[in-house]
Amino acid sequence: MPTYKIVFKPSAQKQMNRLGVTTQQRIAKKLLFYVHQPDPLEYAVKMADSDLDGQYRFRIGDYRIIFDVHRRKLIILKVQHRRDIYQR
């Protein structure tokens, strides 16, 4: 039973849909792994720059998942390649 629920912001869902099927599957599998852990934030990095969208990030291969936590939900804000995610 997942300890957290994954919720995609519509813009993050669009970013995810633009990725290749293999990459989507890899990211989905890893996100499911994280939400089944007692504390998914153990695998996350707290964002140092408060001007960016989210509070935390996951690293999945060359992709970064920027997210916030609200109650027991991981709210996915961005899904992008590492070269693009931090640009404003």
N, C-alpha and C positions, 0 to 999 in steps of 0.2 A: 504494500500500500504506500503510495507516495506521501511524503511528509509535507510537500509543497505542491502547489498547482502552478503550471506554466500558462501565462497569459501574454499573447503577442499584441503589441500596439499595432494598428493597421499598417503604419509605414514600415515597421519591422517585418511584418508578414509579407509585404511586397518585396522587401529586400531578400528575404528567405526564398520566395518563389522565383526570383531571378537567378538563383544559384543553380548549378548543375545538380542532377538527381543524386549522384554519389555524394556530393558535398552536403546536400540537404539531409540525406540519410545519416551521414556521420555526425552532423550537428544534432539532429533529433535524438539519435542514440545516446550521445553524450549528455544532452539535457535531461533525458529520462534517467540516466545513471545518477546525475546530480540530485534530482528531486526525490529519489528513493533513498538518499543518504539521510542520517539523522540531522546533520547540519550541512546543507549545501554551501554555505558561505565559507566553510573550511577550504573549499576548492577555488574560491573567488579571490580576486585582488581588489582591495578598496581603492577607488579612484582618487588620485591625489589632487587633480584639478577639478575644483568644484564647479567650474564653468561648463564642463561637459554635461551631457544629458543625464547620465545615470550615476549611481553611487558605487556600483561594482562592475567587474568584468570577468568573464570566463575566457580562457584561451583554448580554442579547439583547432589544432593545426595552425594554419595561416589565417584563421578567422577569429574575430573577437566578437563577443556577445556582451553588449552593454545593457545592464538591467538595474532595476530598483527592487526593493523588497517591501511589500505592504501586507501586513498580517502574515498569512501563510501562502502568499503568492509571489512568484518571480515574474515581474512585469518586464518583458523583453522590449527594449527600446530601439536597439540597433543590432543588425547582423551584417557585418562587412569584413572585407579583407583587411589585414593589418596595415597595409599601406594607405588605405582610404579612411579608416574609421576615426582617426583623431583630427582630420582636417575639418575646418569650420566652413 
